[in-house]
Amino acid sequence: MLKVKLSYAALMVSVALGVNSCGGDSSDEPTISVPFSLGISDAPVDKTDEVVITIDQIILTPIDDEDDDDDDDDDDDDDKRETIVIDDFDGEGTISVNLVDYTGNEQLAIVNESDDIEVPIGHYKMTLVVINDMSYVSYENNEAEYDLKVPSSKLKVGSFEMLLEATETPVGPAYTVEFDLRKSLVMRGKDPEKNGFILRPHGVRVVVNTNSGHIEGDVNLFEEQGIVALDAECTGPDHVVYLFEGDQTADGIELVDFDNPEDVPEGAVQAFASTLVKLDEDEDDDEVSIDVDEYEYEFGFVPTGEGSDKDYTLVFACDDTFDDKGIVIPKPKGQKSLVTVSAGEEAELNFPLGYKGDDDGDDD
């Protein structure tokens, strides 16, 4: 096995020499393996205090390409690569993660490069094997723990590509499993005490961190020219910012957010992700006045594509604007805007649009 501690250029020379020496026969090309590292992150979800999953295994199954979405569990779908099973977490057989502790651009590293797990480059699908009996949900101000189940105990979190240039950095692992619990966490029935919750793969994805960026912004809810001043109906406790791929700012585009992608109407644009507006935890807890800078939203690990920028549309919606049909309506009216996300960079957009936030004009 080729141990990757060389530079990118040196490895490319090694590959070229290997191919030329055997007449260009692709079946004899050397397999390049790179160190693997993985983190877990989440977007905030309404009123939950804990969403704990206990991971028993991480399974990486080779596939032909990222569009190979078959649901079979066959090993070794592609070439000479073998399915990789990770079942050791810093010397422990399992690892428990409270997803709500790692929101926005924060993550918990569950596999580090120092664990010496190497994976051949190429496309894979990732499955988390979850121990249902050790997973649960609890609400704010409620000590009860409700059952959390993953069907068949296998959470298929999507496909990704192991890249030569994707490496662990001081900021965190090379790859992140990003949860959008507003899509993936579903109550079974109306009484969680009887039926608990289900964790589904909808809204869960694997992100290559070298090809991702970060979006955040301040929200002026209460002061002059704030959200409530623009629309007196925006007084509820839960406000949501939606993220759509591409430029969706033109009038007449139907923006939706369905739990099941199969329910999306033809021609409508499904939300890529969503997050709650929340109190800024960096603010002084001793302050008793309501200050606009205490409210913020954040999207972490937003894919940009390899070495490029990507456009997204952000939509602010009061908690009373999400109707039974799943239609997302900007409220106050007109609160949607285009933002460009660059790899490794932070993009900022405040609401209402035009609000300068707490960082402008404060340079000392």
C-alpha positions in Angstrom: 0.0 0.0 0.0 1.3 3.5 -0.9 1.6 5.5 2.3 0.7 9.1 1.6 3.2 11.4 3.2 4.4 12.8 -0.1 3.4 16.0 -1.8 0.5 16.0 -4.3 3.0 16.5 -7.2 5.2 13.6 -6.1 2.3 11.3 -5.9 1.2 12.2 -9.4 4.7 11.4 -10.7 4.6 8.0 -8.9 1.2 7.2 -10.5 2.4 8.2 -14.0 5.5 6.0 -13.6 3.5 3.1 -12.5 1.1 3.3 -15.4 3.8 3.8 -18.0 5.9 0.9 -16.7 3.0 -1.5 -17.4 2.0 -0.2 -20.8 -0.9 1.9 -19.6 -3.0 -1.0 -18.5 -5.5 0.5 -16.1 -6.0 -2.7 -14.3 -2.4 -2.5 -13.0 -2.6 1.1 -11.8 -1.4 1.5 -8.2 -4.0 2.1 -5.6 -3.4 5.4 -3.7 -4.7 5.4 -0.1 -5.0 8.6 2.0 -5.6 9.1 5.8 -9.2 9.4 6.7 -10.8 11.7 9.3 -14.4 12.4 10.0 -16.5 14.9 12.1 -20.2 15.2 13.1 -22.1 18.5 12.9 -25.7 19.6 13.0 -28.1 22.5 12.4 -30.2 23.6 15.4 -33.6 21.9 15.8 -36.6 23.3 17.6 -36.9 22.8 21.4 -34.6 19.8 21.8 -32.0 19.6 24.5 -30.4 16.4 23.5 -30.4 14.3 20.3 -27.9 11.5 21.1 -26.9 8.8 18.7 -24.5 6.0 19.6 -22.4 4.9 16.6 -21.2 1.3 16.6 -19.6 1.3 13.1 -18.8 3.5 10.1 -19.0 1.6 6.8 -17.5 2.9 3.6 -18.6 1.0 0.6 -16.9 1.6 -2.8 -19.1 2.7 -5.6 -18.5 3.6 -9.3 -19.2 7.3 -8.9 -21.2 9.8 -6.8 -24.4 9.1 -8.8 -24.5 5.4 -7.8 -27.4 5.6 -5.4 -28.3 1.9 -5.2 -29.6 0.7 -1.9 -27.9 -2.6 -1.9 -25.4 -3.5 0.8 -23.1 -5.4 -1.5 -19.4 -5.2 -0.6 -16.8 -4.2 -3.1 -19.0 -2.6 -5.7 -16.1 -1.1 -7.5 -12.7 -2.2 -8.9 -10.1 -3.6 -6.4 -11.2 -1.5 -3.4 -12.7 -3.3 -0.4 -15.4 -2.2 2.0 -13.9 -0.5 5.0 -15.5 -0.9 8.5 -14.4 1.5 11.3 -15.4 0.1 14.7 -12.8 1.6 17.0 -13.2 5.1 18.4 -10.2 6.2 20.4 -10.0 2.8 21.9 -13.7 2.4 22.5 -16.1 0.2 20.7 -18.8 2.8 20.3 -19.1 6.6 20.4 -22.1 8.7 21.6 -22.7 12.1 20.1 -25.2 14.7 21.3 -25.9 16.3 17.9 -27.2 19.6 19.3 -23.9 20.3 21.0 -22.2 20.7 17.6 -24.1 23.2 15.4 -23.2 25.6 12.7 -19.4 25.5 12.0 -18.7 23.4 15.1 -18.1 19.6 14.9 -17.0 16.6 16.9 -14.1 14.7 15.5 -14.9 11.0 15.8 -12.1 9.7 13.5 -8.7 11.4 13.4 -5.8 10.9 11.0 -3.8 9.8 14.0 -6.0 6.7 14.1 -4.1 5.5 11.0 -7.1 4.6 8.9 -6.3 4.8 5.3 -8.8 4.7 2.5 -8.1 4.4 -1.3 -9.1 7.4 -3.3 -12.4 7.2 -5.2 -16.2 7.3 -4.5 -17.9 5.7 -1.5 -21.2 5.6 0.2 -21.2 5.9 3.9 -23.4 4.1 6.4 -23.5 4.8 10.2 -24.5 1.7 12.2 -26.4 3.1 15.2 -27.2 1.3 18.5 -30.9 2.2 18.9 -31.0 1.2 22.6 -28.3 3.7 23.4 -29.8 6.6 21.4 -32.5 9.1 22.6 -34.1 12.5 22.4 -34.8 14.9 25.3 -36.7 18.3 25.3 -35.7 21.5 26.9 -36.8 21.7 30.5 -37.8 18.0 30.5 -35.7 15.3 32.0 -37.5 12.5 30.1 -35.5 10.6 27.5 -37.5 9.4 24.5 -36.5 6.5 22.2 -34.6 7.3 19.0 -34.5 4.6 16.4 -32.8 4.3 13.0 -34.6 1.8 10.8 -32.5 -1.4 10.6 -29.9 0.5 12.7 -28.3 1.6 9.5 -28.3 5.3 8.6 -27.2 5.8 5.0 -25.8 9.3 5.0 -24.9 9.6 1.3 -22.0 9.3 -1.1 -18.7 11.2 -1.2 -15.3 11.2 -2.8 -12.1 10.4 -1.1 -9.7 13.0 -2.5 -6.0 13.1 -2.5 -5.9 16.7 -1.4 -8.5 16.5 1.4 -6.6 16.3 4.7 -7.2 17.0 8.4 -6.3 20.6 9.4 -6.0 22.4 12.8 -9.7 23.4 12.3 -10.9 19.8 12.0 -11.3 16.6 10.1 -11.2 16.3 6.3 -14.8 15.2 6.1 -18.0 16.0 8.0 -21.4 14.3 8.3 -23.7 17.2 8.4 -27.2 16.6 10.0 -30.2 18.8 9.3 -32.4 17.5 12.1 -35.3 19.7 11.0 -35.6 17.2 8.1 -34.2 14.0 9.5 -35.7 13.9 13.0 -39.3 12.8 13.0 -41.7 12.1 15.9 -43.5 8.8 15.6 -47.2 9.7 16.1 -48.2 12.5 18.4 -46.9 11.1 21.7 -43.1 10.7 22.0 -43.4 8.9 25.3 -45.2 6.0 23.5 -43.5 5.9 20.2 -40.3 8.0 20.4 -38.6 9.4 17.3 -37.1 8.2 14.0 -33.9 9.4 12.5 -34.0 9.3 8.7 -31.4 9.9 6.0 -33.2 12.9 4.6 -31.3 16.0 5.3 -28.0 14.2 6.2 -25.0 14.5 3.9 -21.2 14.0 3.8 -19.2 17.1 3.1 -15.6 17.4 1.9 -14.4 20.2 4.1 -11.7 21.6 1.8 -14.6 22.2 -0.7 -17.0 23.9 1.7 -17.6 27.3 3.3 -19.6 28.9 6.1 -22.6 31.3 6.1 -23.7 33.4 9.1 -25.5 36.6 9.9 -27.0 38.7 12.6 -30.8 39.2 12.9 -32.4 42.4 14.1 -35.7 41.3 15.5 -36.9 44.1 17.7 -35.1 47.4 17.2 -36.1 50.2 14.8 -36.3 48.9 11.2 -36.0 45.3 12.5 -38.1 42.3 11.5 -41.0 43.0 13.9 -41.1 46.6 12.7 -41.4 45.5 9.1 -44.0 42.9 9.9 -46.0 43.0 13.2 -46.9 39.3 12.8 -43.3 38.2 13.3 -43.5 37.9 17.0 -43.3 34.1 17.5 -40.4 32.4 19.2 -39.1 30.4 16.2 -37.8 32.0 13.0 -36.1 30.1 10.3 -33.5 30.9 7.6 -33.7 28.6 4.5 -30.9 27.8 2.1 -31.5 27.1 -1.6 -29.0 26.2 -4.2 -28.4 28.6 -7.0 -30.1 32.0 -7.7 -33.7 31.7 -6.7 -34.3 35.4 -6.1 -36.6 36.0 -9.2 -40.3 36.4 -8.7 -42.5 33.4 -9.5 -40.2 30.7 -8.3 -41.9 28.2 -6.0 -39.7 27.6 -3.0 -40.5 24.6 -0.8 -39.2 22.5 2.1 -40.7 19.0 2.3 -39.5 16.3 4.7 -39.7 13.8 1.8 -38.0 14.9 -1.4 -40.5 12.7 -3.4 -43.2 15.1 -2.3 -41.7 18.1 -4.1 -44.0 19.4 -6.8 -42.7 19.5 -10.4 -40.9 22.8 -11.1 -40.6 23.7 -7.4 -37.2 24.2 -5.7 -36.5 22.2 -2.6 -34.6 23.8 0.3 -31.0 22.5 0.6 -30.9 23.2 4.3 -32.5 25.3 7.0 -31.6 26.6 10.4 -33.2 28.4 13.4 -32.5 32.0 14.4 -31.1 31.7 17.9 -29.7 33.8 20.7 -26.0 34.6 20.3 -24.3 32.5 23.0 -21.3 34.8 22.9 -23.3 37.6 24.4 -23.0 38.5 28.1 -25.4 36.3 30.0 -25.8 39.1 32.6 -27.4 41.5 30.1 -31.2 41.7 30.7 -32.2 44.0 27.8 -33.1 42.5 24.5 -30.4 43.5 22.1 -30.5 42.9 18.3 -27.0 41.5 18.2 -28.0 38.6 20.5 -29.8 36.9 17.6 -28.0 35.1 14.8 -28.1 32.2 12.3 -25.4 30.0 10.9 -24.9 27.4 8.2 -21.7 25.3 8.5 -20.0 23.0 6.0 -21.8 24.4 2.9 -20.5 22.6 -0.3 -18.8 24.8 -2.9 -17.5 22.2 -5.3 -13.9 21.6 -6.1 -11.8 24.8 -6.0 -14.7 27.0 -6.9 -17.4 29.3 -5.6 -21.1 28.4 -5.4 -24.2 30.6 -5.3 -27.0 30.1 -2.8 -30.2 31.9 -2.0 -31.1 32.7 1.6 -34.7 33.2 2.7 -35.9 34.5 6.1 -39.3 33.2 7.1 -41.3 33.9 10.3 -42.5 30.8 12.1 -46.0 31.4 10.9 -45.1 31.4 7.2 -44.6 27.7 6.8 -47.9 26.3 5.7 -49.2 22.8 5.5 -48.1 22.5 1.8 -44.5 23.0 2.7 -44.2 26.3 0.8 -41.5 28.7 1.9 -42.6 32.3 1.8 -40.2 35.1 2.6 -41.6 37.1 5.5 -41.3 40.0 6.0 -41.9 40.3 2.3 -38.8 40.4 0.1 -36.4 38.9 2.7 -34.5 36.7 0.3 -31.1 37.3 -1.2 -28.2 35.8 -3.2 -25.0 34.9 -1.4 -21.8 33.4 -2.9 -19.9 30.8 -0.8 -16.2 30.3 -1.3 -14.2 27.3 -0.1 -12.7 27.9 3.3 -14.3 31.3 3.6 -17.1 32.9 5.6 -20.0 34.6 3.8 -22.2 37.0 5.8 -25.8 38.1 5.2 -27.8 39.9 7.9 -31.6 40.2 8.2 -33.5 42.4 7.5 -31.6 42.9 4.3 -29.4 46.0 4.7 -28.9 45.6 8.4 -25.2 46.1 9.2 -25.0 43.8 12.2 -22.6 44.1 15.1 -19.3 43.8 13.2 -19.5 46.8 11.0 -18.0 49.9 12.2 -16.5 48.3 15.3 -12.9 48.0 14.1 -10.6 49.2 16.9 
